[in-house]
Amino acid sequence: MKIAFYCPLKSPRHPVPSGDRLMARQLMAALEKAGHVVELASELRAFVSEPDPSAMADVSNAAYAERRRLAVLWRETGAPDVWFCYHPYYKAPDLLGPALARQFGLKYVTAEASYSSRRNAAGWAERQAVVLEAVKGAAVNICMTERDLDGLAIAAPDARLARLSPFIDPAQFLIRQPAPQPGHLVTVAMMRPGDKMKSYAMLAEALTRIADRPWRLSIVGDGPRRDEVRSLFSGFEDERIRWHGERTPAEIAALLSESALYVWPGCGEAYGLAYLEAQAAGVPVVAQAIAGVPEVVAHGKTGLMTPPGDVAAYSAAIAQLLTEDAMRLEFAAAARRFVIEQRSFDGASERLGAILARYVTGSAGNE
């Protein structure tokens, strides 16, 4: 099929790295591997950070113009068979696909759509309604976490839902044999406001509690809160914290291969592809059992997860895996197997192909 792919939050071509950008690119590649022709339909960004009527009106006007542009284009060149929208949610709903799908008789598909009724009281009711209407009308909504699936099932009981676990292409991590250096901790995360800063703050506090242990931390990432992040770790000796800034995927893979533990609390993480990258490199994870993190970390098998907000427990988990080398090595081997066997690109492509065959070209129904 010819698939028009769209990401209202951030284009797959956006210059700033993020998990959203990576997953969008991987979904496009997985759809192509499944035998479909995939084209990026639009780079219109529907995101607004606050429920400001003026900002939302500007985006709506831009969306109207973009729908007209695409309609003219498709009348000249032919319409696609499917509109595939990745990650529509209250701050970035799909303002293009549903209307175009009705106009041209397209099948409409979402992936990683999310809905929470509690957002309605915070000024997002209008945009929430757009998301919910799209979900109800979709041929299928592909849910990447049980959390999202449950939310959609409650809000739209008749919506067609299917599961696809978060995945990565592990090739660049598997070509290197793990050579972990004792006590070498690593984290990879953007430095931006909100949940990322909360995780950095929790990590710094947790490491303060085990400052007497022999560890050093490599931090990969950059962003507008760079200075604030650095200040969180200013109490440690310079040799304990190494700042790598933004790195290429190959450079990150090389650094992970030398690391003993991946440490990132994961406050508010949708799931966190970086956890899968670390595990593919043979690095066990220490995270919180929060939000979508349990979708990508197997507690007691590929790492340890601690109760949300419990800094003492999080610190103790890091200390445990720094001390118990046999457990860490067992987790490391299991982490690689987990990604290869359950979270690989090839498996995801097969799963995507099966979902579209069932819901888009075949009979519909809940999985």
N, C-alpha and C positions, 0 to 999 in steps of 0.2 A: 504494500500500500504506500501511497504518498502521504507523508505525515508532516503537518505544519506544527512545529515545536515552538512553545512560547513560555517565557518565565517572567511573570509580572514583577517579581521582586528584584531580580538582577539578571541581566543578559549573560549567557555563557561566555560572551566575549568581553565582559567587564574587566578592566585592568587590575582590579583589586582582588587578590586571592581570597577564597572563603570556601567553607564546606558546601554552601548552596551552589556556588559556581562549579565546583568539582562534581557534585552529584548531577547537575544539569548536563555537563559534558559527558559524564559516564552514561546517563540515560540515553542521550542521543547516539552515542557509540553502540550501546547495547541494542537499541532498536535497529540500527543499521546492520549489526551482526545477525540479528534475527531475520534479516532479509528485506527490510523496509527502506524506502527512500525518505530521508529526513532532511528537512530544510528549516532553518530558523526563520519563523514567520515575521517577527517584529522584535525590535529592541526597545520598545516603549516601556519605560519604568513606571509602574502604577503605585509605587511605594510612597506613603506619607508617614512621617514619624509620629504625628499627633493628629487627633481628629479635628483639624482646622478646616472649617467650611470653605475658605478661600482656596487653600491648597488642594482640597478634594475636588473643587469645581474646576481648577486648572487641569488636573489630571483627567477628569471626565471629558473636558473639551478636547484635550489632546487625543484621548481614546476615540472620540467621535471622528476626528480627522483621520486617525489611523485606520479605523474600520472602513471609511470611504476609500482610502488609498488601496487597501487590500482588495476591496470589492472590485474596483476598477482593474487592478492587476489581474485578478482571477478571471474576470470576464474576457481578458485578452489572452491569457496563457493557460487557463484551466484551473479549476479549484482542486485542492487536495482532497483526500478521502477522509482524513482524520485531523482534528485539532487536538493536540496533546499539550495540556497546560501543567507545568511543574510548579508546585508549591504556592497555590493560591491560599491566602489567609486574610484576616481582617485588615492588616496594614497594606496588603498588596493583592487585591482581588483581581480576577480576570475580567477586565472590562471590554475585551475584544472577542474572545472565542465563542461564548454562548450566542451572541447575536449573529455572528458570522455563520455559526453552525446551523442556526435556524434558516438563515437567508439562503444558504447554499446546500442545505440538506446533508451536512457533514456529521459524522460520528464525533462525539465530544468525549474526551478522556481527561481525567485529572490524575496527578501523582503527588502524594504528600500534601493533599488538601487538609486543612485543619479548621475546626470550629469549636468555640467555647461560648456558651450562652452568657457567661459572666462578663464578657466583653461588651455586651449590649448596653449595660448601664454606664459605661465609661465613654459614651459618645460615638461608639463604633457601630451602632445598630444598622445604619444604612448599608455600610460596607459588609457587615456580617450577612445581611440579607442577600447581597449579591453572591457571596460565597455559597450560601446554603442553596440558593436557586440553581447555581451551576452544578453543585453536587447532586441535587435531586434529578437534574436532567441528563446527567452523564451516562454514557453507555457503561462505563465502569469507573470507579474511583480506586486507584491503586494506593493502598495504605502501607507505609514503610515502618510503622510501629503499631503495637496493639493499642497504645494510648490514643493515637489518631483514629484508628478503626473504631474504638469504643465511642469516641466523641461523635463521629459521623453517624454511627448506628443509633445513638440516642437522639440526635437532632433530626435525622432523616431516616427513619426506620425502613423505608422502601427503597432507599438508594442501593445501587449495586456496588458491592465492595469486594476487593481482592487484596491479598497480602503479597508484598514483595519486601524481603528483608534488605536493610542497607548493605551495600556491597562496594568493593573496590577492585581495581585491576592490580593484583599483587606482584606482577612480574618484576618490577624494578626493586622490590624488597626481597624477593626470593633469590635473585641472582647473587646476593651477598650472603656468605655464611656468618652467622652471628659470632661476634668476638667481644662479648660484653666486658667492660672494664669494671672492676669491683667498685661499688659505691657510686657509679656514674648514673645520675638521674637525668631525665630529659623531659621537656614539655614543648609542645608546638601549638601556639595559639596567638591569634590577633590581639592587639592591645587597643581595645575600644571600650566605651562606656557600657554599663549594664552588667550582664552576667559574666562576661569575660573578666572584668575587673574584680567581681566578687570571687571568682575562682582564683585569680592571682593573689588576692588578699588572703584567702583561706590557705593556699599553698604556702605562702610566706609564713603565716602564723604556725602552720603545722610543722614546718622545718625548724622554726625557732625552738620548738619543744624538743627536738632531737638534735640540737646543735652539737651535742657531745659525741654524736656518731660520726664515723668516717664517710661522708658523702660529699659530692659536688654536683651542681646542677647546671645543665645546659638549657638555655631558653632560646627558642627559635620563634621569631615573630616581630611584628612592628605595628605601628598604628598611631592614632592621635593621642593615646594615653601612655605613650612610651615613657615620659618622664615620671608619671605617677607610678607606673609599674616598677621602674628602677628604684624609686624611693621606698617601695615596700620591702625591697631586699637590701637596702642600704646598711642594715645592721650586721650583715654577714661580711666576713673577710673577702677581699677582692678575688682571691684565688678560688673561692668556693662557688662563685656564680660567673658563668661565662655567657655573654650576650652575643648571639649569632645574627640577630636581625632577620630580615626576610631572606629565605634561601630557596633555591630551586628544588623541585621534587627529588632529583638525583642526589643533591647535597643532603637533603633531609634523610633520604634512605641510607646514605653512608653514615650519618651521625647516629641514626637509630641502631644500626648494626653494631655500634660500639657501646651501646647503653645497656645498663642492667635493669632499669625500671622506668616505665613511663608514668609520670605523676601529673595528673590534672583532675581537680575535683569535679568539674563538669556541671557547675551551677547552671540550670536552665537549658542544658544541651538538648537539642532535638534528638540527637543520638551521638554524633561526633565521629566523622570518618577518620580523624586522626588516631582514634583508638584502634581502628582496624588496621591502619598503616603500621602502627607500632607493633601490633600482634603479628602481622605478616612478616615483620623483621625479626620476630622471635623475642619481643620485649614484653614481659608481663605488665599489666596495668594496675594502678591503684586509683580508684575513682569513688565517687559517691553513687549509691543506688538511688538515682534521682532522674526525673524526667524520662528521656528516652535512652539513657546510658545502658540500662540492662539489656537493650536490644543488641548491643555490640560487645559486651563484656560478659563472660560466663564466670560468675562469682565462684571462687574455690576451685576453678579449673584453669582459667587463663589470666586470673588476677584476683584482686580483692576489692570488694565494694563495701563501703561503710554507710551508716545511716546519714541521711541528709542533715547538714548543719552541724554535725558532731566533729569538731576539730580534733578533739582528743583521740577519738577512734580513728580518724583519718591519719593522724600522725603515727599512732601505734601500728597501723597497717603497713605504712612505709618502713617503719623500724623493723617490723617482723620480717619483711622480705629482704631487708638489708642484712639481717642476721641469719635467717634460715635459708642457706644457699641451696639445699636439696629441693626445698619447696619451690624456690624461684626457678630453678632449672626445669623442674617438672611443668610448671606453669608456662615457661618459655616454649617448650616443645609443643604443648597443647595449644598454645596461642597460634602458632603457625598452622597447625592442622585445622583449627577452627576456621581460619580465614580461607584456606585452600578448599576445605570440604563444604563449608556452609555459607561463605560470604564472598565467593569469587565472581569475577566479571562474566565468565562463561556460563556459570549457573544462573546468574541473574538474567542474562540474555535469553536463555532457554525459557525461563519463567515468564519473562515479558512476552515472548512470542506466544506462549501458551495462553496467557491472559487475553491478549488481543484476539487470538483465534477463537476463544470461547465467547467473549463479550462483544467484540466488534464485528467479526465476520460469521460468528456462529450463534448459538442460543445464549440467552442472557439468564442471569440468576446469581444469587449470592454463593460465594465459595465457603 
